[in-house]
Amino acid sequence: MLTTDVAVVGAGPAGLLAAVDAAKAGAKTMLINEYIEPGGQLTKQIHKFFGSEEHKAGIRGIDIAAKLFKEIDELKVDKRMATVVWSIFHSNILGIAHDGKSEMLRAHKIILATGASENAFAFPGWTLPGVMGAGAAQTLINLQRVLPGQRVLMVGAGNVGLIVAYQLLQAGAEVVAVLDALPYIGGYSVHSAKIARDGVPIWTSHTVKKAHGRESVEGATVVKVDKQWELIPGTERELEVDTICIAVGLTPLTELAWLAKCKFTWVPALGGYVPLYDDKMETTVKGLYVAGDCAGIEEASTAMEEGRIAAISAVESLGLITQQRAYALRAAAYERVKEFRIGPFGEMRDQGKRFIWREREKYEGRV
Amino acid sequence: MKGGFKSTGILTAEELRGLPGIPSEKRAAEGTVAVIECAEEFPCDPCESSCVHGAIIVGRPITNLPHLKEDLCIGCGECIVECPGLAIFMMDLIYSENEATVSIPYEFLPLPRVGEKVEAVDRSGTVITTGRVIDVKNLPSQDRTAVVTIAVPKEFGWDVRGLQLKGEKDL
């Protein structure tokens, strides 16, 4: 059986930082990732990040990733790419599979940084080729360098929808319209302003009623919706598009945490069911930590900090750093995170996180 | 229900006037100045440290809208590429007798060439006039956000915020 001090599952922003901090503290660290390359969403994020100057703001995600890959290599983290974690046993043994071969890995500490999946949105015609998640389109253009289509309809005006619409324009597609069923644009206005001045109309209180086409998408019927999200008859309009991208939110990918029998709670502001955890990112299963989107949907900057918090707590628990040092490092990380959890966009997520901590405390009280 | 830019993505003249990053008519009439079209409180502050003249203040909390100290702005344009949201423009309303210039952060290829005529668009992407490219900067330090400066008829200085290459739509 393979053994390691710290196993990090997922090599996106949260997992990369978790692996860096664990290895820096001297823990034997294994970084396991399902995709062939590390980076998660970072390597698709060709835009400059928001945030504070000390928080890598202004740097493109793809460049942050490149820097982290170098650190991972310098720290001699055991990288296992194209490797699936297919189960978790006794809270500290992972079943991992690579190239058709399965092995067991005993890890003293496990950090789940498995990210999120895109929400689906069903409408007549949604199974036609050409209907895809916005994240899938982003993978195609920014990783595979393939333009999925020439004329795109984007469904969803949150940050993902707006950013991917912009990147589709950069890749040479025409974005025919961006729709959102909400009466307002959910994403940041700087993103909507960028595509608006490139001539992309944004229609709020609109949704897609139907996609049509014989073998793939050839067009879409869009329609206005009222405040109860009911379609308003007579407001339909036909769009000639060959691609429909769906950007209607993300759901934390938490299968491994369920398998490990973590306690969960439902937090709509964080994308649905999330495992309970404390301010060390430790779940209700001892030695099992979560970080990033699988601990509630936020963004890369906070995911990186959560990865660090989880790793600091794991190595503290392994006795590799002192309690005082761990406390100081966590406090510094929370100080940086605080900036992302204020303001009209961040407050809801901050409340969501606090709710999880309280629920976790309540649970501790019960057992 | 939220209206204006939260419904359309397009800042209205009225919304713009209320922003602390927008220079006064008086300052704009004096020559090159930054126009910071940042309308929403989210955590971001690279513009503040990009300005060595201290003309942009975000302060704390970091969600504050950037405040333009218009008398300190010398119009150097350093802030344009530091804004991750591509929301800062440089505007010179007294470039020549009949023309104003607008400097626009631009992340598309191909880049326009100096001297080229381009379609100048407003915040909604509507072509409102023709612009003449007078400068294209794309230094390594800009990290792939080029800055294209175009000259447009003076009366369009406040409205031009983007450009399209001529014939682009016909390609």
Contacts between the chains, C-beta under 8 A, distances in Angstrom:
chain1	res1	chain2	res2	distance
A	47	B	84	7.1
A	48	B	84	3.7
A	48	B	143	7.2
A	48	B	145	7.3
A	49	B	84	6.0
A	50	B	42	6.6
A	50	B	43	6.8
A	50	B	44	4.2
A	50	B	84	5.1
A	50	B	85	7.0
A	51	B	43	6.1
A	51	B	44	6.0
A	51	B	45	7.9
A	51	B	46	8.0
A	52	B	43	6.8
A	52	B	44	7.6
A	52	B	45	5.4
A	52	B	46	8.0
A	52	B	62	5.5
A	53	B	45	6.2
A	53	B	46	5.6
A	53	B	48	7.6
A	53	B	49	4.9
A	57	B	44	6.4
A	57	B	45	7.1
A	57	B	46	4.8
A	57	B	84	6.3
A	58	B	46	4.3
A	58	B	82	5.7
A	58	B	84	5.5
A	58	B	143	7.8
A	59	B	143	7.8
A	60	B	143	7.0
A	60	B	144	7.8
A	63	B	143	7.9
A	157	B	9	8.0
A	169	B	108	7.3
A	170	B	107	6.3
A	170	B	108	6.0
A	183	B	1	4.9
A	183	B	2	7.1
A	183	B	7	6.9
A	184	B	1	7.0
A	184	B	2	4.1
A	184	B	6	4.3
A	184	B	7	5.8
A	185	B	5	7.9
A	185	B	6	5.5
A	185	B	7	7.0
A	185	B	9	6.0
A	188	B	40	6.1
A	188	B	42	5.8
A	188	B	85	6.9
A	189	B	5	5.4
A	189	B	6	6.9
A	189	B	9	7.1
A	189	B	11	7.7
A	189	B	39	5.2
A	189	B	40	4.6
A	190	B	38	6.6
A	190	B	40	7.3
A	190	B	83	7.9
A	190	B	84	7.9
A	190	B	85	2.9
A	190	B	86	6.9
A	190	B	87	4.7
A	191	B	85	7.1
A	192	B	5	7.2
A	192	B	9	3.3
A	193	B	5	7.3
A	193	B	9	6.0
A	193	B	10	7.3
A	193	B	11	6.7
A	193	B	37	6.7
A	193	B	85	7.7
A	193	B	87	6.5
A	193	B	123	6.7
A	194	B	85	7.5
A	194	B	86	5.5
A	195	B	9	6.9
A	196	B	8	7.1
A	196	B	9	3.9
A	196	B	10	5.0
A	196	B	123	6.2
A	196	B	124	5.9
A	196	B	125	6.1
A	197	B	121	6.0
A	197	B	122	7.3
A	197	B	123	5.3
A	197	B	124	7.1
A	197	B	125	5.2
A	197	B	161	5.2
A	197	B	162	3.8
A	198	B	125	5.6
A	198	B	162	6.4
A	199	B	121	6.9
A	199	B	124	7.7
A	199	B	125	3.0
A	199	B	126	7.7
A	199	B	164	7.6
A	200	B	125	7.0
A	202	B	8	6.1
A	202	B	9	4.4
A	204	B	7	5.0
A	204	B	8	7.6
A	339	B	43	4.6
A	339	B	61	7.4
A	339	B	62	4.8
A	339	B	63	7.9
A	340	B	43	5.3
A	342	B	43	6.7
A	342	B	61	5.6
A	342	B	62	7.7
A	342	B	63	5.5
A	343	B	41	4.6
A	343	B	42	5.5
A	343	B	43	6.2
A	343	B	61	7.4
A	343	B	63	3.6
A	344	B	40	7.7
A	344	B	41	6.0
A	344	B	42	7.7
A	345	B	42	5.2
A	346	B	42	7.5
A	346	B	43	6.6
A	346	B	63	7.6
